[in-house]
Amino acid sequence: MRHGREPKSTVHKLIKGSLNCSLQVSFPRRKSSQGPRTTLGFVFDIDGVLYSKWGCLRRASRTLKYLQEMKIPFVFLTNRWQETASEGATWVRKTFDLTAIAPIQYISGPSPFARLAPRFADELVLLVGLNTERKKYMAKILGFNNVITPPNKPEQDKQLIVDLLLSEHGVVGTVSGKNGEPGFPNWGYQQDEQPGIWFGVALPFRETLLQHFWEKTSCAIMNITTFGKPAPENFRMAEIQLLQWHHHIHGADAPKIDTVWMIGDNINDDILGANRYNFDETFSICLWKTILVDTGLYHPGMLNGRSEMYWPSIFSTGVWDAVQLALREKYEQHWWQTGGGNRDQGNSGN
């Protein structure tokens, strides 16, 4: 794949020129003895890849049904925040007319908060932001038992958080004696057992909070964690649950997944997040590759001047073609590894 300036030709020509294959590819229903020794899995963004404000995108339902029929594992990785895993799975099943989708296959923006639940299950958790009652319900589902929510007033929420970060041991109304002291890291700010802070896809509020804290202290807020793509925690969760789902549908004889394909329409969330995750050996288990579709946010020219981290492994005109291209790569790789054969078997007439 070339980086730098995007070609002026259409994305469709990019695909056909780089891979030299037809987009209308179908694969023979091979017996297990004929298949590759390893397999692949898919991680789908939803909005702009499978769905738009007008409804299901072209061939989205067909793609998911095809993968289910072939027992190729897949999960959904979205920055939607308003649905629990169970609700999200039900929505996907009904929207795309599928027989079944398990909650483990649905990873949303705030899903990684569940990893914090064992640590903070019975601790007092302050939850701020809009629609707090809905978020409080979701926090309960994720495993947090002691959640409080202030009034839905962003300016007051921002001031309350700053007061807590400047407090002694997180007690409202106190001020830490370490604040502003040069003998401590970060000039003493957040060095006195103040509470941790986590964001869930709330970037505008986060930026205003960071600015407000800086104006008061001339220091940055330390130890911030933000969940939601492109955060590695979300990709880690998607990878783990993809592997779990793979073993659920194939049992003890499940072949190893050596490649995970992220299919998305957003270079800043889907492509950047998956590429960064792939290079982070402390997180990733499998090799990750990316496919950028042009059915959503992406338009030609967006990658001009961007670093290679924003570039996909493959461009595609839609989700069906994206899956077929990934499967073709796997099928041809197996053909070469096994010493050749008729790689076009089953594709005649397409």
N, C-alpha and C positions, 0 to 999 in steps of 0.2 A: 504494500500500500504506500502511495506517495503522500508526503505531507507538504504543506506550504500553501500555495494558492489552489483553490478548487478548480477543476476543469470547467470549461464553459458549457460542455455538453450536458445533456440531461442525466439525472441519476440513473435512469433506465439504461442509457448507453454505458455509463460507468460500470454497472454490474456486468453487462454482457461483454464489455471489453476486457474487464479484469479477470473474469472467470471463464469466459469463452464457453458459455453453456446456455441452454435455453432456460427461461424462467418457468416454463410449464413442464416441470419435472415430476414424474411419479415413480415410485419405487416398488419393486416386486415384494410381495409378502413372503419374505425369506423364512425358511425354517431356522431354528436356533443354531443349528450346526453350521449354517451358512453365514451367519452374522459376524460382525466384528467381536473380538474378545472383550473389548471395552465398549461403553456406550456414552451417550451424551444426555444432557438435560437442558431445559429451557427455563429462563426467568423472563416473564413478560411484564412490562409496564402496561397499564390499562388505557388511560386517556391518551388519545393520539396514536395508539397502536392497535387496540381492539375496539375502542369505543370513542365516540365524539358526542357533542351536544345534540346531534341529529339522530343518534342511535348507534347500532353496531356498525363497525366499518366493514368494508367488503371482504368477504371470505374469513372473517374473524371466527365465526362459529364453526365453519368448516375446518379451520386450522386446529382448533381445540378438540373437535370431535375426532379428527384424524390422529392426533397424538394419543388420545385416550384409546382409540382402537388399536394402535400400534404399541400401547403400553410404554410410551416414552414419557418419562416424568417431567412435570413442569409445575411451576408455582407463579404466583402473581406478586409483584413488588411495586407498590404504589405509594405515593405521598398523600393519598387520601387519609383523613384523620377521623372522619365522623362515624366510622363503622367498626364494630368489633370483628374479630376474625370469623366468627360464626355468621354474623350478618353479612359480611363481605362475601363469604363463600356462597351464601344463599342467593345474594344478588347476582353473582357471576353465573351460577347454575341456571337461574331463571332467564337472565338477560340473553345468554348465548345458547339456551335450549340444550343444556347438557344433562346427562343422566345423574351425575353426582360430582360435587366438588367438596373436598374436606376443608375444615377451618385451617388445618396445618398448611394448606396451599395458599393462604391469603396473608400476606405481610404488608401492613400499612405503615404510614409514617411513625406513629407512636408505638408500634409493636415492640421495639426493643425495651420499652419501659418494663415489660414483663420480666426481663432479666434482673431488674433492680428490686422486684417485689420480695424475693426471699430476704433481702437485706433490710428493706424498709417496710415490710408488711404491716407491722404494728406501730411504726414510728409516726409522729405527726408530720403530715405532708401538706404543704401549702400549694394549692393549684390555682394559677391565675390565667386569665385570658377570656376571650369571648365564649359565650355558650357554656358557662361553667357547670351547669347542672348536667348537661350531656357528658362533659368531660369527667365529671365526678363519677357518673355511672360507669364510664369506660375504665376509669382508674380502679373501681371496685372489681370489675371483670378481670383486670390485669393482675389483681392480687393485693391492692393497697386498701387497708382496712380503716385507716384513720386520716381521712382527707378533709381539709377545710378549704372553703373558697370565699374570698372577699367579694365585695360588690363589683359588677362588671364595669369598672372605670379604669382604663389603661393608665392614666396619669397617676392615680392613687396606687395602682398595682406596682408601677415602676418605683414610686417613692418608698413603698413598703419593702420591696426587695432590696433597695439600696440601704435602707435603715437596718435590715437584717445583716447585710454584708459588712456593715460598719459596727455592728453590735458586739457585745461581749458574750461569747458562747451562744449566739443566736437568740438572745433574750430581747424582745422588743422594748424599747425605751432606754436601753443601755448603750454605752459607747465604749469600744475597746480602747484601752490605754496604749495599745501597740500601734494604733493608726498614726501614720506619718513618721514613725521612728525609723531612721536610716540604718539601724543596726539589725533589722530584720529583712528577710526577703520581701520584695514588692513594697518596700517602705512600711512594713508592718500591716498592710491591708490584707484581710482574709488570713491572718495568722493566729487567730484566737478562737478556733473551733466554731467558726461560723458555718451555717448550713451550705451544702453543695447546691449547685444549680444546674438543671437540665432543661433543654428546650426541645419541643416537638414541632418542627416545621412552623416556626413562628418568627421568621427572619426579620420582618419589619419591627416587631416589638423588641427583638433581641438587639437590633442596631440602635434603637432609641435608648434602650437600657444601658448599653455600653457607653453611649455618648453621655448620658446623664451621670454615670459613675465617674467617667473621666473628668467631666466638668467639676465635680466635687473633690476629686482626689488627685488628679493628674496622673492616675495609674489605670491600668487595664484590669478588668475582672479576670481572675485566674480560675483555672479548672472548670471551664465551661464545656459541657457536652451537648451537642445538638443532634437529635435523632431525625431521621428522614433522609432520603437520598440527597446528596451523594455520600452521606456518612457511612463509614465502613461497618458500623454495627448493624445497619439494615441489610447490607449485602452479606454479612456473616450469618445473620438470621435466615436469610433466604437460602443460602447455601446449605446450612445445617438442615433446614426443614425440607429442602429438595432431596437431600440424601436420605432423610428419614422416610419421605414419601416413596422414594425409589425402592427402598427395602420393604416397605409395606406392600407395594403392588407386585414385587418380584420374589419376596421371601429370601431365604438363606442363599439361594442360587443367583442372586442379583449380580450382574456383571458390574465391574467398577465403572463409575462415571469419571472419565478423564477430562471432559470438557463441558463447561457450562456456558451457554450462549445467552447473553443479555440482549433482549430486543426492546429498543426504546426509540423515542422521537425527540428526546431532549439531550443535547450534548452536554449541558451543565450538570444534569442529575444522573441520567441513565448511563451515558457513555463515559463521562469523567469518573463517576463513582465506581463503575465496574472496572475500568482500566486501573485506577488507583488501587482498588482492592486486589486486583490480580498481582500487582507488584509488592503487596504487603505480605511478606512471608509469615508475619506474626498472626495473621488472620486467615488467609485463603488456604483452602485444602485442594481445590481443583484448579485447572487452568481455565481462566475466563476469557471469552472472546465476545465481541460486541457487534451488533447489527443496528444500523441507523435507518429507520424508515422515514419516508417523506409524507406520511399521512397525517402528521400532527404539527408540532411546533417547528420542526426543522424546515428550512428553505435554503436552496443553493446560495452560497456566499457566506453563510454563517461561520464556516470554518477557516475563512481567509485569515492568515496570520496567527491562527491558534496553534498551540503546542500539540505534540503527538498524543498527549493524554486525552484530548478532546476528539480525536479521530477514531472512527469505528474500524473494526476489522473488515467489514463489508457494508456497502450501501444496498438498500433495497427499496422497491416501490410499494411494498406492503407486507403484512405479516405472513400471509401464505407463502409468498416468494422467499421471505426471510428464512422461514423454517425449511423450505425445500432446499435452499442454498446450503444451509448448515448440514442437513442430512446428506446432500450430495458430496460435500467435502468429506464427511465421515465415511461414506460409502466408497469414494475413490481412494481415500487413505487406506482402507482395508484392502481394496483391490491391489494396490501397490505392495502392501506388506505381505500379501499372500502369493505374490509372484505373478500377478496378472490374471487374465481371464477375460470374459466378455463383460466389460464394465457397462455396456449399454443394454445388457439383458434386462428386459422388463420395461425399457424406456422407448422401444420402437413404437412409432406411430404418434409420439408426442411432439 
